[in-house]
Amino acid sequence: MNVSAGSIESSDIKIVIEEGHAAMQCMNMVPELTDRQVYEYVVPILKQYGLADLSPQIWFNGANEWVIRSRCEALAYSLNLVNQREGVTG
């Protein structure tokens, strides 16, 4: 299962969830923000959508909260469709 949402160019954040990826990775591309600030900004939103435990890879380039939520919603929807297609129950 590999799903992604967003892009660095158009939405300032890209989130990828790949089967077998071992840990969450957050790449901060905004020099004015520390990695910790980005983590504290993005991770609570990922948790609200049940995505934080799936070891997402995140490329952050200044997305606002609305954009992050929109991408998380798209990922959650995509994961639900993939799981239904593969017969996974939760």
ZADO-1210 file (C-alpha; in nm, 4 decimals, padded with zeros to 6 digits):
<atoms>
<atom x="00.0000" y="00.0000" z="00.0000" code="MET" pos="1"/>
<atom x="00.1486" y="00.3296" z="-00.1125" code="ASN" pos="2"/>
<atom x="-00.0551" y="00.6498" z="-00.1010" code="VAL" pos="3"/>
<atom x="00.0371" y="01.0147" z="-00.1159" code="SER" pos="4"/>
<atom x="-00.1287" y="01.3534" z="-00.1081" code="ALA" pos="5"/>
<atom x="-00.0119" y="01.6996" z="-00.1998" code="GLY" pos="6"/>
<atom x="00.3029" y="01.8252" z="-00.3589" code="SER" pos="7"/>
<atom x="00.5745" y="02.0656" z="-00.2623" code="ILE" pos="8"/>
<atom x="00.5081" y="02.2834" z="-00.5654" code="GLU" pos="9"/>
<atom x="00.1317" y="02.3283" z="-00.5436" code="SER" pos="10"/>
<atom x="00.0344" y="02.2823" z="-00.1797" code="SER" pos="11"/>
<atom x="00.3496" y="02.3355" z="00.0255" code="ASP" pos="12"/>
<atom x="00.3260" y="01.9890" z="00.1798" code="ILE" pos="13"/>
<atom x="00.3553" y="01.6357" z="00.0554" code="LYS" pos="14"/>
<atom x="00.2672" y="01.3368" z="00.2692" code="ILE" pos="15"/>
<atom x="00.3525" y="00.9830" z="00.1615" code="VAL" pos="16"/>
<atom x="00.2582" y="00.6608" z="00.3353" code="ILE" pos="17"/>
<atom x="00.4464" y="00.3552" z="00.2126" code="GLU" pos="18"/>
<atom x="00.4024" y="00.0037" z="00.3352" code="GLU" pos="19"/>
<atom x="00.7097" y="-00.1092" z="00.5240" code="GLY" pos="20"/>
<atom x="00.8425" y="00.2391" z="00.6028" code="HIS" pos="21"/>
<atom x="00.9747" y="00.2089" z="00.9568" code="ALA" pos="22"/>
<atom x="00.9337" y="00.5547" z="01.1118" code="ALA" pos="23"/>
<atom x="00.7825" y="00.8963" z="01.0616" code="MET" pos="24"/>
<atom x="01.0102" y="01.1300" z="00.8692" code="GLN" pos="25"/>
<atom x="00.9583" y="01.5046" z="00.8464" code="CYS" pos="26"/>
<atom x="01.1667" y="01.7060" z="00.6037" code="MET" pos="27"/>
<atom x="01.1493" y="02.0765" z="00.6863" code="ASN" pos="28"/>
<atom x="01.2151" y="02.2984" z="00.3864" code="MET" pos="29"/>
<atom x="01.1457" y="02.6293" z="00.5629" code="VAL" pos="30"/>
<atom x="01.4711" y="02.7714" z="00.7010" code="PRO" pos="31"/>
<atom x="01.2863" y="03.0174" z="00.9278" code="GLU" pos="32"/>
<atom x="01.1287" y="02.7306" z="01.1225" code="LEU" pos="33"/>
<atom x="01.3049" y="02.4723" z="01.3330" code="THR" pos="34"/>
<atom x="01.2387" y="02.1045" z="01.2684" code="ASP" pos="35"/>
<atom x="01.0788" y="02.0872" z="01.6118" code="ARG" pos="36"/>
<atom x="00.8330" y="02.3680" z="01.5272" code="GLN" pos="37"/>
<atom x="00.7258" y="02.1889" z="01.2101" code="VAL" pos="38"/>
<atom x="00.6876" y="01.8584" z="01.3950" code="TYR" pos="39"/>
<atom x="00.4764" y="02.0207" z="01.6697" code="GLU" pos="40"/>
<atom x="00.2603" y="02.1881" z="01.4037" code="TYR" pos="41"/>
<atom x="00.2021" y="01.8900" z="01.1731" code="VAL" pos="42"/>
<atom x="00.1947" y="01.5807" z="01.3966" code="VAL" pos="43"/>
<atom x="-00.1139" y="01.6694" z="01.6062" code="PRO" pos="44"/>
<atom x="-00.3112" y="01.7081" z="01.2833" code="ILE" pos="45"/>
<atom x="-00.1817" y="01.3732" z="01.1538" code="LEU" pos="46"/>
<atom x="-00.2912" y="01.2135" z="01.4823" code="LYS" pos="47"/>
<atom x="-00.6441" y="01.3537" z="01.4476" code="GLN" pos="48"/>
<atom x="-00.6776" y="01.1704" z="01.1163" code="TYR" pos="49"/>
<atom x="-00.5177" y="00.8471" z="01.2422" code="GLY" pos="50"/>
<atom x="-00.2143" y="00.8868" z="01.0156" code="LEU" pos="51"/>
<atom x="00.0700" y="00.9451" z="01.2611" code="ALA" pos="52"/>
<atom x="00.1067" y="00.5743" z="01.3465" code="ASP" pos="53"/>
<atom x="00.1462" y="00.4823" z="00.9773" code="LEU" pos="54"/>
<atom x="00.5024" y="00.6210" z="00.9607" code="SER" pos="55"/>
<atom x="00.4331" y="00.8960" z="00.7076" code="PRO" pos="56"/>
<atom x="00.7043" y="01.0775" z="00.5182" code="GLN" pos="57"/>
<atom x="00.6372" y="01.4511" z="00.5169" code="ILE" pos="58"/>
<atom x="00.7933" y="01.7244" z="00.3079" code="TRP" pos="59"/>
<atom x="00.6911" y="02.0569" z="00.4640" code="PHE" pos="60"/>
<atom x="00.7348" y="02.3807" z="00.2729" code="ASN" pos="61"/>
<atom x="00.5154" y="02.6237" z="00.4648" code="GLY" pos="62"/>
<atom x="00.1643" y="02.4783" z="00.4303" code="ALA" pos="63"/>
<atom x="-00.1059" y="02.6365" z="00.6425" code="ASN" pos="64"/>
<atom x="-00.3369" y="02.4371" z="00.8680" code="GLU" pos="65"/>
<atom x="-00.6180" y="02.4185" z="00.6114" code="TRP" pos="66"/>
<atom x="-00.3845" y="02.2672" z="00.3516" code="VAL" pos="67"/>
<atom x="-00.2457" y="02.0138" z="00.6000" code="ILE" pos="68"/>
<atom x="-00.5968" y="01.9083" z="00.7035" code="ARG" pos="69"/>
<atom x="-00.7034" y="01.8832" z="00.3400" code="SER" pos="70"/>
<atom x="-00.4109" y="01.6531" z="00.2569" code="ARG" pos="71"/>
<atom x="-00.4724" y="01.4417" z="00.5673" code="CYS" pos="72"/>
<atom x="-00.8387" y="01.4063" z="00.4748" code="GLU" pos="73"/>
<atom x="-00.7434" y="01.2983" z="00.1223" code="ALA" pos="74"/>
<atom x="-00.4955" y="01.0424" z="00.2593" code="LEU" pos="75"/>
<atom x="-00.7454" y="00.9024" z="00.5093" code="ALA" pos="76"/>
<atom x="-01.0028" y="00.8659" z="00.2296" code="TYR" pos="77"/>
<atom x="-00.7487" y="00.7005" z="-00.0018" code="SER" pos="78"/>
<atom x="-00.6358" y="00.4600" z="00.2701" code="LEU" pos="79"/>
<atom x="-00.9969" y="00.3661" z="00.3389" code="ASN" pos="80"/>
<atom x="-01.0498" y="00.2873" z="-00.0312" code="LEU" pos="81"/>
<atom x="-00.7272" y="00.0848" z="-00.0496" code="VAL" pos="82"/>
<atom x="-00.8209" y="-00.1103" z="00.2625" code="ASN" pos="83"/>
<atom x="-01.1690" y="-00.1847" z="00.1243" code="GLN" pos="84"/>
<atom x="-01.0222" y="-00.2993" z="-00.2061" code="ARG" pos="85"/>
<atom x="-00.7713" y="-00.5249" z="-00.0295" code="GLU" pos="86"/>
<atom x="-01.0295" y="-00.6592" z="00.2130" code="GLY" pos="87"/>
<atom x="-00.8585" y="-00.5204" z="00.5219" code="VAL" pos="88"/>
<atom x="-01.0852" y="-00.4724" z="00.8220" code="THR" pos="89"/>
<atom x="-01.0055" y="-00.2477" z="01.1124" code="GLY" pos="90"/>
</atoms>
